[in-house]
């Protein structure tokens, strides 16, 4: 057997090995890119939730909501609406599976549950005018955080 014949007989084997290696590297690359995209999304979600104005609004909602909703001042309603719309936006992203919900619901569980409970009278009033699905992703996220406490 001459050199050309030997090379010709090993070429199919080498091709299969290279194709297998290519497939392996493509899968690995896809997994790395998926993790990078999840991390980017999580970073954006954290930025949204940790924005100074949103954090202050969450703190206010947790404190002033002990009053009857009919007695809330417009500024209080605006802060509560900011919290609700922020958690709703995050809920949309998490429900679309841009990141694992537990990466959001675990660290913000207390805020999610308390803000949902405290904003519930306002949410109910808004839903009478705007439909039962208004801020539904906030509810979905809060329910994921604590299914025993929240029922959508």
C-alpha positions, 0 to 999 in steps of 0.5 A, a space after each residue: 500500500 502506497 502513501 496515497 492509499 494509506 492517506 485515502 483510507 484514513 481520510 474518512 476517519 479523520 473527517 468523522 473525528 473532525 465533524 464530531 469535534 465541530 459538533 461538540 464545539 458548536 454545542 459548547 459554544 451555544 451553551 456558553 452563549 446561552 449562559 452569557 445571555 442569561 447573565 446579561 438579562 439578569 444584570 438588566 433585571 437587577 439594574 431595573 429593580 435596584 434603581 434608586 427611585 424604584 427602591 424608594 417606591 418599594 419602601 414607601 409602598 411597604 409603609 403607607 399601604 396600611 391605609 385604605 386605598 381610598 385615602 392614598 395620596 396621588 404621590 403614593 399611588 404613583 409610587 405604588 404604580 411604579 413598583 407594580 409596573 417595574 415588577 410587571 416588566 420583570 415578570 414579563 422578562 422572567 416569564 419569557 425565560 430570559 433567566 431562571 425565575 429563582 434568580 429573581 424570586 429568591 432574593 426579592 421574595 419579601 419585596 414581591 410578596 409584601 408589595 403585591 399584598 400592599 398594592 392589591 387594593 390599587 391593583 383591584 381598582 385598576 383592574 376594574 377599569 383596565 381588565 383582569 390581566 392588568 399587571 398580571 406578570 407582577 402577580 405571576 412573579 409574586 406567586 412564583 416567589 411564594 405560592 402559599 401567600 399569593 394566589 392570582 
